[in-house]
Amino acid sequence: MFRTKRSVLVRRLWRSRAPGGEEEEEEAAAGEPGAAAAAEARAHVCGGGGGRGCCPGKAGRGGRASAGAEAELKALTHGVLKRLKERQLEGLLHAVESRGGARTPCLLLPAKADSRLGQHWYPLPVLLCKVFRWPDLRHCSEVKRLCCCESYGKAHPELVCCNPHHLSRLCELESPPPPYSRYPMDFLKPTDCPDSVPSSTETGGTNCLAPGGLSDSQVLQEPGDRSHWCVVAYWEEKTRVGRLYSVQEPSLDIFYDLPQGNGFCLGQLNSDNKSQLVQKVRSKIGYGIQLTKEVDGVWVYNRSSYPIFIKSATLDNPDSRTLLVHKVFPGFSIKAFDYEKAYSLQRPNDHEFMQQPWTGFTVQISFVKGWGQCYTRQFISSCPCWLEVIFNNR
């Protein structure tokens, strides 16, 4: 019997569904050494172990799905996929098999076509995200639409995009994160950098190196220049690699190897670092991150296959005297910077603010490796590969 192209596409899509992790659970149930700890570690995220946390990941999945539940999910998914046109199936398959690395079109379907699975009703975007990305996904409030999507910013559209790689999982800071790193809030105060050594940059500014090798950069721009909203510096340990990257478009991809990549390609930079650890981490950056300036602030989407670590003054309680480093898992987004909070943290009526270096407008992001009290690396300058994002505060 000859299969039609549509049926072949549907079968390939079902085979490409997100793994449910049954193997890990069987190992944990059988008492496999380290399996239970590994499963708990995956569920443990920057929101802490006691609550739902920042990146739920696989937490909340209640054991291996029964054969009946698997069959129900398969029948429901096949029912949805068989309603799609051949071109839509090809676009969805391309998105799933490239893990979001390729540019793929929106999959526009009726917004009110909810589907029932067990005792729950799921909107189609949530259902397809549940099948192809996050099996533990429960509600549309747990995901955030990416700015590349046609449905981005639309409140009640008749057609909604159901491409699972046009959405990201939300990091929700509901409870205090574990102390991956804590820094005194004094780092937020303007400093004259008396012991620092200025170094010329592509935009005519200077860098100040704070104690411990942490960079404390000035706003890197000529007076009155509003052409860019941030600049990005890439570092390998204590050495900056390549030129400062000025960002003018609302969204920027920062990556090492991304199909059809357009943005800041770290793989094209010439690095003299021969460290095996640096080279290993550099190769794991992969699809990297997406940095997006939106109405409510600046969001970071982790497109890579490994965690990233972020430190930002606006991620923490304004009354706190410490800064925390937040761990963000693959596929998750976090609002890394909030302009309103940043301005509220500056000293009132401080006329020197616009002329002084101030780390409240700087976000630091490390790939793969974290730093702080729970790590051997106490400072980000000890991390193999990391970014510094300096925002234009004018």
Contacts in CASP RR format, 6 or more apart in sequence:
PFRMAT RR
TARGET T0000
AUTHOR 0000-0000-0000
METHOD contacts of the structure
MODEL  1
MFRTKRSVLVRRLWRSRAPGGEEEEEEAAAGEPGAAAAAEARAHVCGGGG
GRGCCPGKAGRGGRASAGAEAELKALTHGVLKRLKERQLEGLLHAVESRG
GARTPCLLLPAKADSRLGQHWYPLPVLLCKVFRWPDLRHCSEVKRLCCCE
SYGKAHPELVCCNPHHLSRLCELESPPPPYSRYPMDFLKPTDCPDSVPSS
TETGGTNCLAPGGLSDSQVLQEPGDRSHWCVVAYWEEKTRVGRLYSVQEP
SLDIFYDLPQGNGFCLGQLNSDNKSQLVQKVRSKIGYGIQLTKEVDGVWV
YNRSSYPIFIKSATLDNPDSRTLLVHKVFPGFSIKAFDYEKAYSLQRPND
HEFMQQPWTGFTVQISFVKGWGQCYTRQFISSCPCWLEVIFNNR
3 11 0 8 1.000
5 86 0 8 1.000
6 82 0 8 1.000
6 86 0 8 1.000
6 89 0 8 1.000
9 81 0 8 1.000
9 86 0 8 1.000
9 89 0 8 1.000
9 90 0 8 1.000
9 93 0 8 1.000
10 78 0 8 1.000
10 81 0 8 1.000
10 82 0 8 1.000
10 89 0 8 1.000
12 93 0 8 1.000
13 77 0 8 1.000
13 81 0 8 1.000
13 89 0 8 1.000
13 92 0 8 1.000
13 93 0 8 1.000
13 96 0 8 1.000
13 132 0 8 1.000
14 74 0 8 1.000
14 77 0 8 1.000
14 78 0 8 1.000
14 81 0 8 1.000
16 93 0 8 1.000
16 96 0 8 1.000
16 97 0 8 1.000
16 132 0 8 1.000
17 77 0 8 1.000
17 131 0 8 1.000
17 132 0 8 1.000
18 131 0 8 1.000
18 132 0 8 1.000
18 133 0 8 1.000
18 134 0 8 1.000
18 135 0 8 1.000
19 135 0 8 1.000
20 61 0 8 1.000
20 65 0 8 1.000
20 135 0 8 1.000
21 58 0 8 1.000
21 61 0 8 1.000
22 64 0 8 1.000
22 65 0 8 1.000
24 35 0 8 1.000
24 38 0 8 1.000
24 39 0 8 1.000
25 39 0 8 1.000
25 63 0 8 1.000
25 64 0 8 1.000
26 64 0 8 1.000
27 35 0 8 1.000
28 35 0 8 1.000
28 36 0 8 1.000
28 39 0 8 1.000
39 58 0 8 1.000
42 57 0 8 1.000
42 58 0 8 1.000
42 59 0 8 1.000
43 49 0 8 1.000
43 56 0 8 1.000
43 57 0 8 1.000
43 58 0 8 1.000
43 59 0 8 1.000
43 60 0 8 1.000
44 59 0 8 1.000
44 178 0 8 1.000
45 53 0 8 1.000
45 54 0 8 1.000
45 55 0 8 1.000
45 56 0 8 1.000
45 57 0 8 1.000
45 59 0 8 1.000
45 327 0 8 1.000
45 329 0 8 1.000
46 53 0 8 1.000
46 54 0 8 1.000
46 55 0 8 1.000
46 171 0 8 1.000
46 173 0 8 1.000
46 177 0 8 1.000
46 178 0 8 1.000
46 180 0 8 1.000
46 326 0 8 1.000
46 327 0 8 1.000
46 328 0 8 1.000
47 53 0 8 1.000
47 54 0 8 1.000
47 55 0 8 1.000
47 173 0 8 1.000
47 174 0 8 1.000
47 175 0 8 1.000
47 176 0 8 1.000
47 177 0 8 1.000
47 178 0 8 1.000
48 54 0 8 1.000
48 175 0 8 1.000
48 176 0 8 1.000
48 177 0 8 1.000
48 178 0 8 1.000
49 178 0 8 1.000
50 175 0 8 1.000
51 174 0 8 1.000
51 175 0 8 1.000
52 59 0 8 1.000
52 172 0 8 1.000
52 174 0 8 1.000
52 175 0 8 1.000
53 172 0 8 1.000
53 173 0 8 1.000
53 174 0 8 1.000
53 175 0 8 1.000
54 171 0 8 1.000
54 172 0 8 1.000
54 173 0 8 1.000
54 174 0 8 1.000
54 177 0 8 1.000
54 326 0 8 1.000
54 327 0 8 1.000
54 328 0 8 1.000
54 332 0 8 1.000
54 334 0 8 1.000
55 169 0 8 1.000
55 171 0 8 1.000
55 327 0 8 1.000
55 328 0 8 1.000
55 329 0 8 1.000
55 332 0 8 1.000
56 136 0 8 1.000
56 142 0 8 1.000
56 169 0 8 1.000
57 134 0 8 1.000
57 136 0 8 1.000
57 169 0 8 1.000
57 329 0 8 1.000
57 332 0 8 1.000
58 135 0 8 1.000
58 136 0 8 1.000
59 136 0 8 1.000
60 136 0 8 1.000
61 135 0 8 1.000
61 136 0 8 1.000
65 73 0 8 1.000
69 118 0 8 1.000
72 117 0 8 1.000
72 118 0 8 1.000
73 117 0 8 1.000
73 131 0 8 1.000
76 115 0 8 1.000
76 116 0 8 1.000
76 117 0 8 1.000
76 127 0 8 1.000
77 127 0 8 1.000
77 131 0 8 1.000
80 115 0 8 1.000
80 124 0 8 1.000
80 127 0 8 1.000
80 128 0 8 1.000
81 89 0 8 1.000
81 92 0 8 1.000
84 92 0 8 1.000
84 107 0 8 1.000
84 109 0 8 1.000
88 107 0 8 1.000
91 104 0 8 1.000
91 105 0 8 1.000
91 107 0 8 1.000
92 104 0 8 1.000
92 107 0 8 1.000
92 128 0 8 1.000
92 163 0 8 1.000
94 102 0 8 1.000
94 104 0 8 1.000
95 102 0 8 1.000
95 104 0 8 1.000
95 163 0 8 1.000
95 164 0 8 1.000
95 165 0 8 1.000
96 132 0 8 1.000
96 164 0 8 1.000
96 165 0 8 1.000
98 104 0 8 1.000
98 259 0 8 1.000
99 165 0 8 1.000
99 287 0 8 1.000
99 305 0 8 1.000
100 165 0 8 1.000
100 287 0 8 1.000
100 303 0 8 1.000
101 165 0 8 1.000
101 258 0 8 1.000
101 259 0 8 1.000
101 260 0 8 1.000
101 287 0 8 1.000
101 303 0 8 1.000
102 259 0 8 1.000
102 260 0 8 1.000
103 148 0 8 1.000
103 260 0 8 1.000
104 163 0 8 1.000
104 165 0 8 1.000
105 163 0 8 1.000
106 149 0 8 1.000
106 150 0 8 1.000
106 151 0 8 1.000
106 161 0 8 1.000
106 163 0 8 1.000
106 166 0 8 1.000
107 128 0 8 1.000
107 161 0 8 1.000
107 162 0 8 1.000
107 163 0 8 1.000
108 150 0 8 1.000
108 151 0 8 1.000
108 159 0 8 1.000
108 160 0 8 1.000
108 161 0 8 1.000
108 162 0 8 1.000
109 124 0 8 1.000
109 159 0 8 1.000
109 160 0 8 1.000
109 162 0 8 1.000
110 124 0 8 1.000
110 158 0 8 1.000
110 159 0 8 1.000
110 160 0 8 1.000
111 123 0 8 1.000
111 156 0 8 1.000
111 157 0 8 1.000
111 158 0 8 1.000
111 159 0 8 1.000
111 160 0 8 1.000
113 124 0 8 1.000
114 121 0 8 1.000
114 122 0 8 1.000
114 123 0 8 1.000
114 124 0 8 1.000
115 121 0 8 1.000
115 122 0 8 1.000
115 124 0 8 1.000
115 127 0 8 1.000
116 122 0 8 1.000
117 127 0 8 1.000
120 138 0 8 1.000
122 130 0 8 1.000
123 140 0 8 1.000
123 160 0 8 1.000
124 160 0 8 1.000
124 162 0 8 1.000
125 140 0 8 1.000
125 143 0 8 1.000
125 160 0 8 1.000
125 161 0 8 1.000
125 162 0 8 1.000
125 164 0 8 1.000
125 167 0 8 1.000
126 137 0 8 1.000
126 139 0 8 1.000
126 140 0 8 1.000
126 143 0 8 1.000
128 162 0 8 1.000
128 163 0 8 1.000
128 164 0 8 1.000
129 137 0 8 1.000
129 143 0 8 1.000
129 164 0 8 1.000
129 167 0 8 1.000
130 137 0 8 1.000
131 164 0 8 1.000
132 164 0 8 1.000
133 164 0 8 1.000
133 165 0 8 1.000
133 169 0 8 1.000
133 331 0 8 1.000
134 169 0 8 1.000
137 143 0 8 1.000
137 169 0 8 1.000
141 170 0 8 1.000
142 169 0 8 1.000
142 170 0 8 1.000
143 167 0 8 1.000
143 168 0 8 1.000
143 169 0 8 1.000
143 170 0 8 1.000
144 167 0 8 1.000
144 168 0 8 1.000
144 169 0 8 1.000
144 170 0 8 1.000
144 299 0 8 1.000
144 333 0 8 1.000
145 151 0 8 1.000
145 152 0 8 1.000
145 153 0 8 1.000
145 161 0 8 1.000
145 166 0 8 1.000
145 167 0 8 1.000
146 152 0 8 1.000
146 166 0 8 1.000
146 167 0 8 1.000
146 168 0 8 1.000
146 290 0 8 1.000
146 292 0 8 1.000
146 301 0 8 1.000
147 250 0 8 1.000
147 251 0 8 1.000
147 292 0 8 1.000
147 294 0 8 1.000
148 166 0 8 1.000
148 251 0 8 1.000
149 161 0 8 1.000
149 163 0 8 1.000
149 166 0 8 1.000
149 167 0 8 1.000
150 161 0 8 1.000
151 157 0 8 1.000
151 159 0 8 1.000
151 160 0 8 1.000
151 161 0 8 1.000
151 166 0 8 1.000
154 160 0 8 1.000
168 301 0 8 1.000
168 331 0 8 1.000
168 332 0 8 1.000
168 333 0 8 1.000
169 331 0 8 1.000
169 332 0 8 1.000
169 333 0 8 1.000
170 332 0 8 1.000
170 333 0 8 1.000
171 326 0 8 1.000
171 328 0 8 1.000
171 332 0 8 1.000
171 333 0 8 1.000
171 334 0 8 1.000
173 315 0 8 1.000
173 326 0 8 1.000
176 324 0 8 1.000
177 324 0 8 1.000
177 326 0 8 1.000
177 327 0 8 1.000
178 374 0 8 1.000
179 324 0 8 1.000
179 372 0 8 1.000
179 373 0 8 1.000
179 374 0 8 1.000
180 309 0 8 1.000
180 324 0 8 1.000
180 325 0 8 1.000
180 326 0 8 1.000
180 327 0 8 1.000
180 370 0 8 1.000
180 371 0 8 1.000
180 372 0 8 1.000
180 373 0 8 1.000
180 374 0 8 1.000
180 375 0 8 1.000
181 311 0 8 1.000
181 323 0 8 1.000
181 324 0 8 1.000
181 325 0 8 1.000
181 370 0 8 1.000
181 371 0 8 1.000
181 372 0 8 1.000
181 373 0 8 1.000
181 374 0 8 1.000
181 375 0 8 1.000
182 322 0 8 1.000
182 323 0 8 1.000
182 324 0 8 1.000
182 372 0 8 1.000
182 373 0 8 1.000
183 311 0 8 1.000
183 322 0 8 1.000
183 323 0 8 1.000
184 321 0 8 1.000
184 322 0 8 1.000
184 323 0 8 1.000
185 313 0 8 1.000
185 320 0 8 1.000
185 321 0 8 1.000
185 322 0 8 1.000
185 323 0 8 1.000
187 210 0 8 1.000
187 214 0 8 1.000
187 216 0 8 1.000
187 323 0 8 1.000
187 359 0 8 1.000
188 313 0 8 1.000
188 345 0 8 1.000
188 358 0 8 1.000
188 359 0 8 1.000
188 360 0 8 1.000
189 347 0 8 1.000
189 358 0 8 1.000
190 350 0 8 1.000
190 352 0 8 1.000
190 353 0 8 1.000
190 356 0 8 1.000
190 357 0 8 1.000
190 358 0 8 1.000
191 208 0 8 1.000
191 210 0 8 1.000
191 216 0 8 1.000
191 356 0 8 1.000
191 357 0 8 1.000
192 356 0 8 1.000
193 208 0 8 1.000
193 209 0 8 1.000
193 210 0 8 1.000
193 216 0 8 1.000
193 357 0 8 1.000
196 207 0 8 1.000
196 208 0 8 1.000
196 209 0 8 1.000
196 210 0 8 1.000
196 216 0 8 1.000
197 209 0 8 1.000
198 206 0 8 1.000
198 207 0 8 1.000
198 208 0 8 1.000
199 206 0 8 1.000
199 207 0 8 1.000
200 206 0 8 1.000
201 207 0 8 1.000
201 220 0 8 1.000
201 244 0 8 1.000
202 243 0 8 1.000
202 244 0 8 1.000
202 246 0 8 1.000
203 220 0 8 1.000
203 221 0 8 1.000
203 222 0 8 1.000
203 231 0 8 1.000
203 244 0 8 1.000
203 246 0 8 1.000
204 220 0 8 1.000
204 222 0 8 1.000
205 218 0 8 1.000
205 220 0 8 1.000
205 221 0 8 1.000
206 218 0 8 1.000
207 215 0 8 1.000
207 216 0 8 1.000
207 217 0 8 1.000
207 218 0 8 1.000
207 240 0 8 1.000
208 215 0 8 1.000
208 216 0 8 1.000
208 217 0 8 1.000
208 218 0 8 1.000
208 357 0 8 1.000
209 215 0 8 1.000
209 216 0 8 1.000
210 216 0 8 1.000
212 379 0 8 1.000
212 381 0 8 1.000
213 238 0 8 1.000
213 379 0 8 1.000
213 381 0 8 1.000
214 379 0 8 1.000
214 380 0 8 1.000
214 381 0 8 1.000
215 233 0 8 1.000
215 235 0 8 1.000
215 362 0 8 1.000
215 381 0 8 1.000
215 388 0 8 1.000
216 357 0 8 1.000
216 359 0 8 1.000
216 362 0 8 1.000
217 233 0 8 1.000
217 357 0 8 1.000
217 362 0 8 1.000
217 388 0 8 1.000
217 390 0 8 1.000
218 356 0 8 1.000
218 357 0 8 1.000
219 354 0 8 1.000
219 357 0 8 1.000
219 361 0 8 1.000
219 390 0 8 1.000
219 392 0 8 1.000
219 393 0 8 1.000
219 394 0 8 1.000
220 231 0 8 1.000
220 244 0 8 1.000
220 390 0 8 1.000
221 228 0 8 1.000
221 231 0 8 1.000
221 392 0 8 1.000
221 394 0 8 1.000
224 394 0 8 1.000
225 394 0 8 1.000
226 392 0 8 1.000
226 394 0 8 1.000
227 246 0 8 1.000
227 248 0 8 1.000
228 246 0 8 1.000
228 247 0 8 1.000
228 248 0 8 1.000
228 392 0 8 1.000
229 247 0 8 1.000
229 248 0 8 1.000
229 293 0 8 1.000
229 391 0 8 1.000
229 392 0 8 1.000
230 247 0 8 1.000
230 291 0 8 1.000
230 293 0 8 1.000
230 298 0 8 1.000
230 389 0 8 1.000
230 390 0 8 1.000
230 391 0 8 1.000
230 392 0 8 1.000
231 244 0 8 1.000
231 245 0 8 1.000
231 246 0 8 1.000
231 247 0 8 1.000
231 389 0 8 1.000
231 390 0 8 1.000
231 392 0 8 1.000
232 244 0 8 1.000
232 245 0 8 1.000
232 247 0 8 1.000
232 252 0 8 1.000
232 254 0 8 1.000
232 264 0 8 1.000
232 291 0 8 1.000
232 387 0 8 1.000
232 388 0 8 1.000
232 389 0 8 1.000
232 390 0 8 1.000
233 240 0 8 1.000
233 244 0 8 1.000
233 245 0 8 1.000
233 387 0 8 1.000
233 388 0 8 1.000
233 390 0 8 1.000
234 240 0 8 1.000
234 241 0 8 1.000
234 242 0 8 1.000
234 245 0 8 1.000
234 264 0 8 1.000
234 266 0 8 1.000
234 269 0 8 1.000
234 385 0 8 1.000
234 386 0 8 1.000
234 387 0 8 1.000
235 241 0 8 1.000
235 381 0 8 1.000
235 385 0 8 1.000
235 386 0 8 1.000
235 387 0 8 1.000
235 388 0 8 1.000
236 271 0 8 1.000
236 273 0 8 1.000
236 275 0 8 1.000
236 278 0 8 1.000
236 282 0 8 1.000
236 384 0 8 1.000
236 385 0 8 1.000
237 273 0 8 1.000
237 275 0 8 1.000
237 278 0 8 1.000
237 381 0 8 1.000
237 382 0 8 1.000
237 383 0 8 1.000
237 384 0 8 1.000
238 381 0 8 1.000
239 273 0 8 1.000
241 266 0 8 1.000
241 269 0 8 1.000
241 270 0 8 1.000
241 271 0 8 1.000
241 273 0 8 1.000
242 269 0 8 1.000
242 270 0 8 1.000
245 252 0 8 1.000
245 264 0 8 1.000
247 291 0 8 1.000
250 292 0 8 1.000
250 293 0 8 1.000
250 294 0 8 1.000
251 290 0 8 1.000
251 291 0 8 1.000
251 292 0 8 1.000
251 293 0 8 1.000
252 263 0 8 1.000
252 264 0 8 1.000
252 290 0 8 1.000
252 291 0 8 1.000
252 292 0 8 1.000
253 261 0 8 1.000
253 262 0 8 1.000
253 263 0 8 1.000
253 264 0 8 1.000
253 288 0 8 1.000
253 289 0 8 1.000
253 290 0 8 1.000
253 291 0 8 1.000
253 303 0 8 1.000
254 263 0 8 1.000
254 264 0 8 1.000
254 266 0 8 1.000
254 288 0 8 1.000
254 289 0 8 1.000
254 290 0 8 1.000
254 291 0 8 1.000
254 387 0 8 1.000
255 261 0 8 1.000
255 263 0 8 1.000
255 264 0 8 1.000
255 265 0 8 1.000
255 266 0 8 1.000
255 285 0 8 1.000
255 286 0 8 1.000
255 287 0 8 1.000
255 288 0 8 1.000
255 289 0 8 1.000
255 303 0 8 1.000
256 265 0 8 1.000
256 266 0 8 1.000
256 267 0 8 1.000
256 282 0 8 1.000
256 283 0 8 1.000
256 285 0 8 1.000
256 286 0 8 1.000
256 288 0 8 1.000
257 267 0 8 1.000
257 285 0 8 1.000
257 286 0 8 1.000
257 287 0 8 1.000
258 265 0 8 1.000
258 286 0 8 1.000
258 287 0 8 1.000
258 288 0 8 1.000
258 303 0 8 1.000
266 282 0 8 1.000
266 285 0 8 1.000
266 385 0 8 1.000
267 282 0 8 1.000
271 278 0 8 1.000
271 282 0 8 1.000
273 279 0 8 1.000
275 384 0 8 1.000
277 384 0 8 1.000
278 384 0 8 1.000
278 385 0 8 1.000
280 384 0 8 1.000
281 367 0 8 1.000
281 368 0 8 1.000
281 369 0 8 1.000
281 384 0 8 1.000
281 385 0 8 1.000
282 384 0 8 1.000
282 385 0 8 1.000
284 304 0 8 1.000
284 305 0 8 1.000
284 306 0 8 1.000
284 367 0 8 1.000
284 368 0 8 1.000
285 304 0 8 1.000
285 367 0 8 1.000
285 368 0 8 1.000
285 385 0 8 1.000
286 303 0 8 1.000
286 304 0 8 1.000
286 305 0 8 1.000
287 303 0 8 1.000
287 304 0 8 1.000
287 305 0 8 1.000
288 302 0 8 1.000
288 303 0 8 1.000
288 304 0 8 1.000
288 308 0 8 1.000
288 367 0 8 1.000
289 300 0 8 1.000
289 301 0 8 1.000
289 302 0 8 1.000
289 303 0 8 1.000
289 304 0 8 1.000
289 308 0 8 1.000
289 365 0 8 1.000
289 387 0 8 1.000
290 300 0 8 1.000
290 301 0 8 1.000
290 303 0 8 1.000
291 298 0 8 1.000
291 299 0 8 1.000
291 300 0 8 1.000
291 389 0 8 1.000
292 298 0 8 1.000
292 299 0 8 1.000
292 300 0 8 1.000
292 301 0 8 1.000
296 335 0 8 1.000
296 338 0 8 1.000
297 335 0 8 1.000
297 337 0 8 1.000
297 338 0 8 1.000
297 339 0 8 1.000
298 335 0 8 1.000
298 336 0 8 1.000
298 337 0 8 1.000
298 338 0 8 1.000
298 363 0 8 1.000
298 389 0 8 1.000
298 391 0 8 1.000
299 333 0 8 1.000
299 334 0 8 1.000
299 335 0 8 1.000
299 336 0 8 1.000
300 308 0 8 1.000
300 310 0 8 1.000
300 328 0 8 1.000
300 333 0 8 1.000
300 334 0 8 1.000
300 336 0 8 1.000
300 363 0 8 1.000
300 365 0 8 1.000
301 331 0 8 1.000
301 332 0 8 1.000
301 333 0 8 1.000
302 308 0 8 1.000
302 328 0 8 1.000
302 329 0 8 1.000
302 330 0 8 1.000
302 331 0 8 1.000
302 332 0 8 1.000
302 333 0 8 1.000
303 330 0 8 1.000
303 331 0 8 1.000
304 330 0 8 1.000
304 367 0 8 1.000
305 330 0 8 1.000
306 330 0 8 1.000
306 367 0 8 1.000
306 368 0 8 1.000
307 327 0 8 1.000
307 328 0 8 1.000
307 329 0 8 1.000
307 330 0 8 1.000
307 368 0 8 1.000
308 327 0 8 1.000
308 328 0 8 1.000
308 365 0 8 1.000
308 366 0 8 1.000
308 367 0 8 1.000
308 368 0 8 1.000
309 325 0 8 1.000
309 326 0 8 1.000
309 327 0 8 1.000
309 328 0 8 1.000
309 365 0 8 1.000
309 366 0 8 1.000
309 369 0 8 1.000
309 370 0 8 1.000
309 371 0 8 1.000
309 383 0 8 1.000
310 325 0 8 1.000
310 326 0 8 1.000
310 328 0 8 1.000
310 334 0 8 1.000
310 336 0 8 1.000
310 363 0 8 1.000
310 364 0 8 1.000
310 365 0 8 1.000
311 323 0 8 1.000
311 324 0 8 1.000
311 325 0 8 1.000
311 326 0 8 1.000
311 363 0 8 1.000
311 364 0 8 1.000
311 380 0 8 1.000
312 323 0 8 1.000
312 326 0 8 1.000
312 336 0 8 1.000
312 337 0 8 1.000
312 360 0 8 1.000
312 363 0 8 1.000
312 364 0 8 1.000
313 323 0 8 1.000
313 341 0 8 1.000
313 342 0 8 1.000
313 345 0 8 1.000
313 359 0 8 1.000
313 360 0 8 1.000
314 336 0 8 1.000
314 337 0 8 1.000
314 338 0 8 1.000
314 341 0 8 1.000
314 342 0 8 1.000
314 345 0 8 1.000
314 360 0 8 1.000
315 324 0 8 1.000
315 326 0 8 1.000
315 334 0 8 1.000
315 335 0 8 1.000
315 336 0 8 1.000
316 322 0 8 1.000
316 323 0 8 1.000
316 324 0 8 1.000
318 341 0 8 1.000
318 344 0 8 1.000
318 345 0 8 1.000
325 370 0 8 1.000
325 371 0 8 1.000
325 372 0 8 1.000
326 334 0 8 1.000
327 370 0 8 1.000
328 334 0 8 1.000
336 363 0 8 1.000
336 365 0 8 1.000
336 389 0 8 1.000
337 363 0 8 1.000
337 389 0 8 1.000
337 391 0 8 1.000
339 391 0 8 1.000
342 360 0 8 1.000
342 361 0 8 1.000
342 391 0 8 1.000
342 393 0 8 1.000
343 393 0 8 1.000
345 360 0 8 1.000
346 353 0 8 1.000
346 358 0 8 1.000
347 353 0 8 1.000
354 393 0 8 1.000
354 394 0 8 1.000
358 393 0 8 1.000
361 390 0 8 1.000
361 391 0 8 1.000
361 393 0 8 1.000
362 388 0 8 1.000
362 389 0 8 1.000
362 390 0 8 1.000
362 391 0 8 1.000
363 388 0 8 1.000
363 389 0 8 1.000
363 391 0 8 1.000
364 380 0 8 1.000
364 386 0 8 1.000
364 387 0 8 1.000
364 388 0 8 1.000
364 389 0 8 1.000
365 386 0 8 1.000
365 387 0 8 1.000
365 388 0 8 1.000
365 389 0 8 1.000
366 380 0 8 1.000
366 383 0 8 1.000
366 385 0 8 1.000
366 386 0 8 1.000
366 387 0 8 1.000
367 383 0 8 1.000
367 384 0 8 1.000
367 385 0 8 1.000
367 386 0 8 1.000
367 387 0 8 1.000
368 384 0 8 1.000
368 385 0 8 1.000
369 375 0 8 1.000
369 377 0 8 1.000
369 383 0 8 1.000
369 384 0 8 1.000
369 385 0 8 1.000
370 377 0 8 1.000
370 383 0 8 1.000
371 377 0 8 1.000
371 378 0 8 1.000
371 379 0 8 1.000
371 380 0 8 1.000
371 382 0 8 1.000
371 383 0 8 1.000
372 378 0 8 1.000
372 379 0 8 1.000
376 382 0 8 1.000
377 383 0 8 1.000
380 386 0 8 1.000
END
